[in-house]
Amino acid sequence: MPSLSLKTDLPRELGLQYAVGIVVGTVIGSGIFLVPNLVARNLSSPLLILAMWVFAGVLSLFGALAYAELGAMMPATGGSYVYLRAAYGPLLAFLCGWTFFFAALSSAVGWLAIAFANYLGYLVPLSPGRGKAVALALIAGIAFLNYRRTTAGAAVQNTCAFLKVAGLAVLIFGAFFLARPAPPSHAGVPFGISHLDIAMIACLLSYDGWTALSSVAGEVRQPHRNLTLGSVIGLGIVMVVYVLANAAYLRVLSVAEIAATDRVGALAAERILGPAGGVLVTVTILFSIAGSVNGWIMTAPRIYFAQARDGLFFRRLGEVHPRYGTPAVSIALFSAWSAILALTGTYESLASCAMFATWIFYGLTAAGVMILRRRLPDRPRPYKMPGYPVTLVLFIAVAAAFVIGTCIATPGPALAGTGLIATGIPVFFLWNRALKS
């Protein structure tokens, strides 16, 4: 591996097209093929189901717009870490990076890599050992591309985004123009606030990934423009695809059928295209998962790169490759840790507590918009989120509801997530002491 140097910063190579691709490619994973089952089990009305997907998309957009304001004001690589540091100081920022590295984002990559191998097993029989090998190969291959060149990772992201949207477009077109509509039926789900909560959380998790673009803000050209447009256009595409995909499911399947199967996308595709439909959905899911893995491996290491530049992580993670212009060591370490989680299966125990912790930081980061507007009123803001403060407060309220709801419904993961964050506190003070000595 060639030597590294601190002499150069990460180049701004990513234009609007890449920004949109990062959002679309990271957000659209396997959720749109699986989550409609959980939503239909809690909402029996097709209109209410579609409205929930729109509502969750709008809420996610509010969060993305808050991040876009912060990114336009501070167009530096590091995303949530940079914004939390400015709003609350280094401790909370460090705890965010700590949690994202050891659990949240690394476990997401581990889970996605294993899911990729499982879906590939539908096309090519794989033993458990070979499935693990496929997962590791996926992580290693994507890490290598992003290690060598940021634009190579961005090109993969755009390709995967196009292919996954194209696959879903075929399914949507077939549902409305080739298939017979399903007879109307009622799933018989009693309507209640708890059912709304479960459905909303499920939809919000399917939109997760909208924060990824902020992590590469320091590498986006014209960040004051492209961070905002990339978020709006990217999430706009995702919302349209998600709503149309669910409309397609509801046209060829009854709500009861959707609620009864955990392979909604595959069942709908088979109903539309026959056996070939199952293959189409499987291939689309493979591209969807690969794009999500690439999105996280491309963006997440920038958080630890920023931490290292502040002396709050291993210094080598803050180095820029002199030839490739990438945070090479940070990419390598994050990918290696994600591969370990995939290989050992520990991502499963981390996933639920990590999601709880992640939404704590989402809410706190968004609240940073309000804090910094008051603390730094004269700081140039090339972009301000529209509808402020209503849109901001609404997103913060939803993030708080997500966290509180998790504490009530699943106190175990909530306690584990709190413990995970807390373990970083003594580490921060030890690291800070070492930095000052």
N, C-alpha and C positions, 0 to 999 in steps of 0.2 A: 504494500500500500504506500503510495507516495507520501512524502512528508507534508505536514500542514503548517500553516502560518496564520498569525493574527493580523497581518498587515492589511488585508483587504476586507471590505464589508460585502454583504450579500448584494449582488447586482439586481437592479429593478428590470426584470425581463418579462414580467407577466402583464399582458394587456387585458382588455375587457373580455375577450373570448375565453381566455384561460380562467379569468375570475368566475365567469358564469359556469364553466366546466367544473371547477372545483366545487361549487355549491351543488350543482345537479348531480355530479358524479359521486359526491360524498353522501348526500342525503338519501338518494334512491338506492336502497339496498334490498334485502329480502322482505322487508316489512310489508310492502304493498301487496305481496302475494300471500301473507300469513295473517296479518293483523285484522283484516276485515272479518275474520271468524270471531275474534274477541269482541269487536264492535257490534256485530250482529247478535251476539249472545246477550248484549246489554241494551240494545236499541232495536225495537221491532219495526219501526217505521222507516221505509226507504228514504223518505224526504229528510228525516231526522239524521239518518246515517250520513247522507251527503252533506247536510248542513254542518255536522260535526267535523268532517274532513276539511271543509272550508274554514270553520272557526279555528281549528288547530293550526291551519296554515297561516291564517291572519295573525294569530298570536305569535307564531314563530317569526313571522315577518317583522312584527313589532320589536322582538328581541334582536333580530338581525339589524334593524335600523338603528337601535341604540348602540350596537357594536360599531356600526358604520360611522356614527357621529364621533365616537371615541377614536376610531381608526383614522378618520380624516383629520382630527385634531392632533393625534399622535401617530403618524404613519410609520410606525416602527415594527419590526418583526417581534412576535411574541404573544400577540392576542391578549387573552384574559390576564395573563401575568403582567403585562405592561399596564393595562388599564387599572387593575387592582392595586398595583404599586403606586400609581399616581393618585388614586382616590383614597386608599386606606393605609398605605405604607408597605414596607417590605415583608412583614410577617405574614399577612393574609395572602399576599402575592406568592410567597414561597410555599405556603400550604396548598395553594391551588396547583402550582407546578408539581409539588410532591405527590398530591393525590392523583393528578392526571398521569404522571409518569408511572407510578407503581401500581395503579389500579385502573382508573377510568378509561384512558385511551388505549393503554397496552392490553387490557382485558378485552376491549372491543375488537382490536385487531386479532387477538388470539381466537375469540369466538367466531369472528367472520372467516378466518382461515379454516377452522374446523368445519364450519357450515359449508364453505366452498367444496371441501373434500367430500362431505356428505352428499351434496347435490351432484357432484361429478360421479358419485357412485351409482346414480340412477342411469347414467349413460355407459359407464365403464365399471364393471365390478371391481371393488377395492377391498382388500383385507384391512383390518384395523391398523396394522403397521404401515401399509401403503397409504392409507388415508392420512396418517400423521405425516408421512413423508411428503405427500402432496401439499398439505398445509404449510409445512416448513419451506418447501420449494416456492410456494406462492409468496410468502413473506420475503424470502431471500431474493427472489427475482425482482420484485417490486422495489425492495430496498436498494438493490444494485443500480437500477435505473435512476432512482432519485439521488443516489450517491454521486453518480456520474454527471448528472445535469438536471437542473430544476425544470428546464423546458421539456426534457424527456419525460419526466413524471407528469407534467401538465399535458403533454400530447397524449399520453396513455389515458389520463383523466378525461380528456375531450372525446377520445375514441370510445371508451367505455360508456360515457354519458350518452353519446349518440346511439350506440348499439342497444343500450337498455331501453331508451325512449323509443327506438324503432321497433323493438320487440313488443313493447306494450302497445304501440300504435297499431300493429297488426292485430293484436288481440282485441283492441277497442273497435277497430274497423269491422272485424269479423262479427263481433257481438251485435252491432247495429245494422249490418248489411248482409250478413250471411246466415245468421242463426235465427231460429224461431224463439220468440220471447217465452219465458217461463210463465206458467199459470200463476196468478196471484195467490198468495197464502200469507198467513200470519204466524210469527214465531211464538206469540203468546208471552212475550217478556213483560213483566210488570214494570211500569215506568216509575223511576225514583231518582233522587239526587245521587245515591251511591252508584247507580247504573251509569248516570251521566259522567260521574267522576272517572269511573273505570274506562269508559269509552274515550273520554278526552285524553287521559294519560296514555292510552294505547296509541291514539293518533299523534300526540305530541312526540312520542318516542319514535314514530315512523318518520317524523320530520327532523329528528336529531341529526346534527352534522352541519347546521347552518352557521355555526361558530368557526368552522374550519378556515374560511377565507381570511378572518381577522389575524390568524397566526402568521400569514405570509404578507401582511400589510406592508412590510418593509421592502418587499420585492415586487409590488404591484406598481406599474407605471400610472402616473396621474391618480394617486390614491384618493384624493378628495372627490374624484369623479367615479373611478372604476370600482371602489369598494362599495359605494352606494348602488350603482347600477348593477354590479355583479350580484349583489345580494337580492335586489328587487327582481331583476330578470330571472336569476337562477331559481329563487323560491317561487316566482310566478309560474315558471315552467313546471316545477314540481307540483304545485297546487293543481294546475290544469290536468296534468297527467294523473295525479291521485284521484281527483274527482271523476274524471272520465273513466278511469279504470274501475272505480267502484260502481259507476253507473253501468258499465259493461257487465260487471258481475251481477248486478241486480236485474239486468235485462234477461240474462240466460239462466239465472239461478234464483230460486225463491229465498227470502230471508231465512226461512227455516233450514234450507239446504246449506246456505253460507254458514249459519250458526252451528251446523252439525259436522262440518269438515274443517280440518286444520290445514288443508292444501287447497285453499279457495282458488288461487290462480290456476293451478293445474286442472282442477275439476272444470272450471269455466272454459279453459282452452280446449279440453277434451270434448266438452259439449259443443264447442264452436267448430273445431277443426278435426275432431276425431283423435286417433292415437298420435298423430303428428303434433297436435296441440300440446300434449305433455312434454314432448321434446322441445318445442319452441319455448315454453315457459321455463324449462330447466336451463336451457342455454341462456335465456334472458336473465335468469337469476344468477347464473355464473358470472356474466358480465357485470351485473349489478353489484355483486359481492366484491369482485375484483376492483371495481371502481371505488367502492367504499374503503377497501384496504389501502389502495393507492392514495386516496384522499387523506387518510389519517397518517400514513407513513410520510407523505409529502409535507403535511402541515404541522403535526404534533411536535416533531423534534425542534421546530423553531421556538417553542415555548421554553424548552430546556436550554437552547442556545442563548436566549435572552437572559435566563437565570444565570448561566455561567458567566456571561458578560458582566453581570453584577457581582460576581464572586460568590453566588449562592448555590452553585452546583459545581461539579468537577470542571476545572478550568478548560480542559481540552474540549469539552462540549461547546465552548464558545469560539472555537477556531473555525476559520473558513478555509476550505481547500484551495490552495494557490492556483491550481489548474482548472478545477471544475466549478469553483465559485459556489459551493454548497456547504451547509453545516454538516460535513461528512461524518465526523465522530458522533455527533448527536443522533444522526440518522442510524448509524450502525448500532449504537447502544440501545436506542429505543426498539429497533427491530429485533435485536438479539433478546431483549427482555420479553417482548411480545411472543417471540418464538418459544421461549422457555415456558411461558404461561400456556401456550397452545399445546406444547409437548406433554406437560405435566397435568393438564386439565384444571389447573388452579384458577383459570379465568372464570370458571363456573361459580366458584365461591366468592369471587370478587365482583362479579357483574352487578348484582342487585344492590350491594352497598355502595358501589362506585356510582351508580346512576343517582342515588339519593344525594351523595356528596356533590356530584356534578351540577345538579339543579340548585344547590345552595350557592355555588359560585356563579351560575348563570344569573340568578337574581341579584346577587351582590354586585356583579359587574355592571348590569343594567342600571342599578341604583347609582353607580358611579357617575352616570350622566348628570343626575341632579346635583350630586356633591360637587363635581368639578365645575358646573355652571355657576355655582355660588362661590366656590373657592377661587376659581380662575375666570372671572367674568370677561376679562380683556383678552384672553387667549384666542387667537384666530380659530374660527370654526368654519371651514369652507362648506360644511354641510351640517344642518340641524335636523333631527328627526321630526317629521311632521306630526301634528296632533299632540305635541308635548303640552302639558304633562299627562294628559289622559292616556295616550297610548303607552307611555312608559309605566305609569301606575298600574294599568291593566296587566301588563306583562309581569311586573314585580308581584302583583297579587296572585297571578296564576302560578308563578314559581314558588311562592310561599305556600299556596294551597297544595302544590305537588309535594313539597317537603313535609308539611303537616299531615297530609293524607297518607304518606308513606309511613310516618311515625305511628299513626293510628292503625293502619291496615296490616303493616308488616314491621313491628317494632324491632325484630331481630336484625334485619338488614340496616334499619335506620341507626340502631345502636352501633353496629359494626362500622357503618359509614362515618359516624361521629368519632369512633375510636381511631379509624384510619386517618382522619384529619388531625386528631390530637397527637398521634405519634410523631407528626412532623414538627411539633412545637419545640421539644428539646433539641431536635436535630438543627432547627433554625438557629437557636441560641449558641449551640456548639460551633456551627459553621460561621456565624457572625463573630464569635470570639476569635476563631482562628483567622478570620479575615482582618481583624483589627490588630492582632498580635504580630 
